[in-house]
Amino acid sequence: MLSMPTLWIVFLINFIALGLVWVHVSRSYPNFTPARYMTAACFVLATGSVVGMLRVVINLELSLIGGGTLVVFACCLSSMGMYEFYGRRVPWTTSIIVTGAVAVGLTFFAFVIDSMAMRIVVYSIAQLIPIAMTLPLVMSESGRRNPGARMAAVIAWLIIAVYVVRSIAALIGIGGELSIIHFNAFQASLVLALVFLSMTWNFAFLLMAIDRLRSEVENLALLDDLTGVSNRRHLLQRMSEQCAISVRTGEPFAVLAIDLDGFKAINDGHGHAAGDECLRRFSNVAQSRLRPGDLLARAGGDEFCVVMPGTTLREGAMIARHILEESRAVSARSDARIRIAASIGVAQWTPQIGLHPERLIAAADVALYNAKKLGKDCYAVYEPAPEPPPETHLPAPDALRKIA
């Protein structure tokens, strides 16, 4: 039969190891703040284990009350880490209330009414609340897309179930007599199951963190370092996706090919820092006139491209005009020596383009060159040549006579 000190030692060893893992994650990714909550949770739980084992130094009941309260606070910290992970307001108030309530409850059933069963019930409910608070997060639509979150949801339900069974078993005496020193075999097995599930819940959170960090790295690989907009790789990826959608549904989409006018003169006359600022300023201008779902990408140098799903040639031309108007307005308000001007070519996907985004880019480039020829600081649209009508094969005169 397992004793309480043995169980506290199990807690201590396992959660010190997990805490060291989270320390490594926190140091490697300092901006990933949920890892700090999980690090704190593991070491607070380990501290609670040490306090629980100090029964030979301090009062037995006090050591168990202090250890149990710290373990509950550790569970609240891990719940707060989950809230931080999903960008929600961290429930500090709820955590403090739960931690304070368990301390009061354990104290009452230790010194006022000595009831081991009720201490288990109080402790179980206090642990159950922060775990249950994470369920709406990991079971949400965004949570279900993350394999680690799906795993965390399953484990959370199992932990809740074990705590419910443990409380009922303690109240009705399943497994035999309970002692402050020794648990019966049934309660000891439930505690070991909770240790295992708690560790697994931590690993599920670690999988969530890995998936999030991998996604952030992938997103960085698709962004332009200077302007913060998408890069050419993301542009081609998005255009291939849009071509596939249009082939399947027939829905049009438009593309803008943009080239800044006089950019070389800005670099030569004012320096590359001024040129970089010009690129950043134009990116902000263009983004301000685009709609949700439109993609602005820097194709290279002073060239930009915009992908606009569900957009006709006429609508694309309207957006191009708005970008030019905003560029002129910003230039009028800012340093007159560095003027933002652009030429824009507008093209629309057609069935002839099919799954070949490079054809659409080429069409937008043709329109861009036409805008340059028209005097720059303007836009032009690409009008594809009309398809020739199908050839009509008239019967020969002899055949006509035969038909007549």
C-alpha positions in Angstrom: 0.0 0.0 0.0 1.4 3.4 -1.0 1.9 6.1 1.7 1.4 9.8 1.3 5.2 10.5 1.5 5.7 8.1 -1.4 3.1 9.8 -3.5 4.6 13.2 -2.8 8.0 11.9 -3.9 6.4 10.7 -7.2 5.0 14.2 -7.7 8.4 15.8 -6.9 10.5 13.8 -9.3 8.1 14.0 -12.2 7.3 17.6 -12.1 10.9 18.8 -11.5 11.7 17.0 -14.8 8.8 18.6 -16.5 9.7 22.0 -15.1 13.2 21.7 -16.5 11.7 21.0 -20.0 9.6 24.1 -19.7 12.6 26.1 -18.5 14.3 25.2 -21.8 11.3 26.2 -23.8 11.0 29.5 -22.0 14.7 30.3 -22.5 14.7 29.2 -26.2 11.5 31.2 -27.0 11.3 34.1 -24.6 8.3 35.6 -26.4 6.2 32.5 -25.8 4.7 33.6 -22.5 2.5 30.5 -21.9 5.7 28.6 -21.2 6.4 30.8 -18.2 3.1 29.8 -16.6 3.8 26.1 -17.2 7.3 26.4 -15.8 5.9 28.1 -12.7 3.2 25.5 -12.4 5.7 22.6 -12.5 8.0 24.1 -9.8 5.1 25.3 -7.6 3.8 21.7 -7.7 7.2 20.3 -6.9 7.4 22.8 -4.0 4.0 21.6 -2.8 5.4 18.0 -2.9 8.3 19.1 -0.7 6.0 20.8 1.8 3.8 17.7 1.9 6.8 15.6 2.9 7.8 17.9 5.7 5.4 16.2 8.1 8.4 15.1 10.3 9.5 18.8 10.7 6.2 20.6 10.9 2.7 19.7 12.0 1.3 16.8 9.9 -2.0 18.5 9.0 -0.2 21.8 8.2 2.2 20.1 5.8 -0.7 18.4 4.0 -2.8 21.5 3.8 0.2 23.6 2.6 1.2 21.0 0.0 -2.4 20.5 -1.2 -2.9 24.2 -1.6 0.3 24.7 -3.6 -0.6 21.8 -5.9 -4.0 23.4 -6.5 -2.3 26.7 -7.2 0.0 24.9 -9.7 -3.0 23.5 -11.5 -4.5 27.1 -11.7 -1.1 28.3 -13.1 -1.3 25.7 -15.9 -4.9 26.7 -16.6 -3.7 30.4 -16.9 -1.0 29.3 -19.3 -3.7 27.8 -21.5 -5.6 31.0 -21.4 -2.4 32.9 -22.3 -1.8 30.5 -25.2 -5.2 31.3 -26.7 -4.8 35.1 -26.2 -7.6 35.2 -23.5 -7.6 37.3 -20.4 -5.7 35.3 -17.7 -8.1 34.4 -14.9 -6.0 35.5 -11.9 -9.1 36.4 -9.8 -10.6 32.9 -10.2 -7.3 31.3 -9.5 -6.8 33.2 -6.3 -10.4 32.4 -5.2 -10.0 28.7 -5.9 -6.6 28.6 -4.1 -7.9 30.4 -1.1 -11.0 28.3 -0.9 -9.1 25.0 -0.9 -6.8 26.3 1.8 -9.9 27.2 3.9 -11.6 23.9 3.1 -8.7 21.7 3.9 -8.0 23.6 7.2 -11.7 23.3 8.2 -11.8 19.5 7.6 -8.4 19.1 9.3 -8.8 21.1 12.5 -12.6 21.7 13.0 -14.0 18.5 11.6 -11.4 15.9 11.0 -12.6 14.2 7.8 -10.2 12.6 5.4 -13.0 12.0 2.9 -14.1 15.6 2.9 -10.5 16.8 2.4 -10.3 14.6 -0.7 -13.6 16.0 -1.9 -12.5 19.7 -1.4 -9.1 19.0 -3.0 -10.7 17.2 -6.0 -13.2 20.0 -6.6 -10.4 22.6 -6.4 -8.3 20.7 -8.9 -11.3 20.0 -11.2 -12.3 23.7 -11.6 -9.2 25.0 -13.4 -9.0 21.9 -15.6 -12.7 22.3 -16.6 -12.0 26.0 -17.4 -9.6 25.0 -20.2 -12.2 22.8 -21.9 -13.9 25.6 -23.9 -10.5 26.6 -25.2 -9.1 23.3 -26.3 -12.5 22.2 -27.7 -13.1 25.4 -29.7 -12.9 25.5 -33.4 -9.3 26.8 -33.3 -8.4 24.3 -30.7 -9.7 21.3 -32.6 -7.3 22.2 -35.4 -4.3 21.6 -33.1 -3.5 17.9 -32.4 -2.1 18.7 -29.0 -5.2 20.6 -28.1 -7.4 17.6 -29.0 -5.2 15.4 -26.8 -5.4 18.0 -24.0 -9.2 17.9 -24.2 -9.4 14.1 -23.9 -6.9 14.1 -21.0 -8.8 16.9 -19.2 -12.1 14.9 -19.4 -10.2 11.9 -18.0 -8.8 13.9 -15.2 -12.2 15.3 -14.3 -13.7 11.8 -14.4 -10.9 10.5 -12.0 -11.5 13.3 -9.6 -15.3 12.6 -9.6 -14.7 8.9 -9.0 -12.2 9.6 -6.3 -14.5 12.0 -4.4 -17.5 9.5 -4.6 -15.2 6.7 -3.5 -14.0 8.7 -0.5 -17.5 9.6 0.6 -19.0 6.2 0.4 -15.9 4.3 1.5 -15.0 2.3 -1.6 -11.7 0.6 -1.2 -11.6 0.5 2.6 -10.5 2.8 5.4 -8.6 6.0 4.7 -5.7 7.3 6.8 -3.8 10.6 6.7 -0.6 8.5 6.4 -1.8 5.6 4.2 -4.3 5.6 1.4 -6.2 2.4 0.6 -5.2 0.6 -2.6 -8.1 2.1 -4.6 -7.3 5.7 -3.7 -3.6 5.2 -4.2 -4.2 3.8 -7.7 -6.4 6.8 -8.5 -3.7 9.2 -7.3 -1.1 7.4 -9.5 -3.5 7.7 -12.4 -3.8 11.5 -11.8 0.0 11.8 -11.7 0.2 10.1 -15.1 -2.6 12.1 -16.6 -1.1 15.4 -15.2 2.2 14.6 -16.9 0.4 13.6 -20.1 -1.6 16.9 -20.0 1.7 18.7 -19.8 3.0 16.8 -22.8 -0.2 17.7 -24.7 0.5 21.4 -23.9 4.0 20.9 -25.1 2.7 19.5 -28.4 0.4 22.6 -28.7 3.5 24.8 -28.1 5.5 23.0 -30.8 2.7 23.3 -33.3 2.3 27.0 -32.5 6.0 27.7 -32.8 6.3 25.7 -36.0 3.5 27.8 -37.5 5.2 31.0 -36.5 8.4 29.9 -38.1 6.5 29.0 -41.3 4.8 32.4 -41.3 8.1 34.1 -40.9 9.4 32.2 -44.0 6.5 33.7 -46.0 7.0 37.4 -45.0 9.3 40.1 -46.4 11.8 41.2 -43.8 11.8 44.9 -44.7 8.1 45.7 -45.2 6.4 42.9 -43.2 4.1 42.0 -46.1 4.1 38.6 -47.9 7.1 37.6 -50.0 7.3 36.1 -53.5 7.1 32.6 -52.1 3.8 33.3 -50.4 2.6 35.2 -53.4 3.1 32.2 -55.8 1.6 29.8 -53.2 -1.5 32.0 -52.8 -1.9 32.4 -56.6 -1.6 28.7 -57.2 -4.4 28.1 -54.6 -6.6 30.8 -56.2 -6.1 29.4 -59.7 -7.2 25.9 -58.4 -10.3 27.5 -56.7 -11.2 29.4 -59.9 -10.8 26.3 -62.1 -13.1 24.4 -59.8 -15.7 27.1 -59.2 -15.3 29.5 -62.1 -15.1 32.4 -59.7 -12.8 35.1 -61.0 -10.0 36.8 -59.1 -7.8 39.8 -60.0 -4.1 40.6 -59.7 -2.3 43.9 -59.4 1.3 44.2 -60.6 2.8 47.3 -59.0 6.1 49.0 -59.7 7.3 52.2 -57.9 8.1 55.0 -60.2 11.5 56.7 -59.8 12.6 54.4 -57.0 16.2 54.2 -58.3 16.4 58.0 -58.2 15.3 57.9 -54.5 18.0 55.4 -53.7 20.7 57.3 -55.6 19.7 60.7 -54.4 18.7 60.1 -50.8 20.3 56.8 -49.9 19.1 53.3 -49.3 17.6 54.1 -46.0 15.3 56.5 -47.7 14.5 53.9 -50.3 13.7 51.4 -47.6 11.4 53.9 -45.9 9.7 54.5 -49.2 9.0 50.8 -49.6 7.6 50.5 -46.1 5.5 53.6 -46.5 4.0 52.3 -49.8 3.3 48.9 -48.2 1.3 50.7 -45.5 -0.5 52.8 -48.1 -1.5 49.8 -50.2 -2.6 47.8 -47.1 -4.8 50.6 -46.0 -6.8 50.4 -49.3 -7.1 46.6 -49.5 -9.9 44.5 -48.2 -9.8 41.6 -45.8 -8.7 38.5 -47.7 -6.6 40.5 -50.2 -2.9 39.6 -50.2 -0.1 42.2 -50.7 3.3 40.8 -51.5 6.6 42.2 -52.3 7.7 40.4 -55.4 11.3 41.8 -55.3 13.1 45.2 -55.3 10.4 47.9 -55.8 7.9 45.5 -57.3 4.7 44.5 -55.5 1.8 42.3 -56.3 -1.8 42.1 -54.9 -4.0 39.0 -55.1 -7.7 39.8 -54.8 -10.0 36.7 -54.5 -13.5 37.0 -55.9 -12.7 40.2 -57.8 -13.5 41.2 -61.3 -11.3 43.3 -63.6 -13.4 46.4 -63.0 -13.3 46.0 -59.2 -9.5 45.4 -59.4 -9.1 48.6 -61.4 -11.1 50.5 -58.8 -8.8 49.3 -56.0 -5.8 50.2 -58.1 -7.2 53.7 -58.4 -7.7 54.0 -54.7 -4.1 52.9 -54.0 -2.8 55.6 -56.3 -5.1 58.3 -54.8 -3.9 57.3 -51.3 -0.2 57.4 -52.4 -0.7 60.9 -53.8 -2.3 62.0 -50.6 0.4 60.6 -48.4 3.1 62.2 -50.6 1.4 65.5 -50.3 1.4 65.3 -46.5 5.0 64.0 -46.1 8.4 65.0 -47.2 8.1 66.5 -50.7 11.5 65.4 -51.7 10.5 61.7 -51.5 7.4 61.2 -53.4 5.6 57.9 -53.5 4.3 57.1 -57.0 3.5 53.9 -58.7 2.4 52.3 -61.9 -0.1 49.5 -61.7 -1.2 46.8 -64.1 -4.5 45.0 -63.5 -5.4 41.5 -64.8 -8.1 39.0 -64.2 -8.0 35.2 -64.1 -9.7 33.6 -67.1 -10.3 29.9 -68.0 -7.5 30.2 -70.5 -5.0 30.9 -67.6 -6.2 27.7 -65.9 -3.8 26.4 -63.3 -0.8 28.5 -64.4 -0.4 31.6 -62.2 2.7 32.7 -64.2 0.4 33.5 -67.1 -1.7 35.8 -65.0 1.4 37.5 -63.6 2.6 38.0 -67.2 -0.8 39.5 -68.2 -0.6 41.9 -65.2 3.0 42.8 -66.3 1.8 43.7 -69.8 -0.8 46.1 -68.3 1.9 47.5 -66.0 4.2 48.3 -69.0 1.2 50.0 -70.7 0.7 52.1 -67.5 4.4 53.1 -67.7 4.0 54.1 -71.4 0.9 56.2 -70.5 3.1 58.5 -68.3 3.5 56.5 -65.0 1.6 57.2 -61.7 -1.5 55.6 -63.3 -3.0 52.1 -63.9 -3.9 50.1 -66.9 -5.9 47.0 -67.4 -5.1 43.9 -69.4 -7.8 43.2 -71.9 -7.3 39.7 -73.4 -7.9 39.4 -77.1 -11.3 38.0 -77.9 -11.3 34.4 -78.9 -11.9 33.9 -82.7 -15.3 32.5 -83.4 -15.3 28.8 -84.2 -14.7 28.1 -87.9 -17.9 27.2 -89.9 -17.2 24.6 -92.5 -19.7 25.3 -95.3 -20.5 22.5 -97.6 -19.0 22.6 -101.1 -21.4 23.8 -103.9 -21.8 20.3 -105.2 -22.8 19.2 -101.7 -25.3 22.0 -101.6 -26.9 20.9 -104.8 -27.1 17.4 -103.4 -28.8 18.6 -100.2 -31.2 20.7 -102.2 
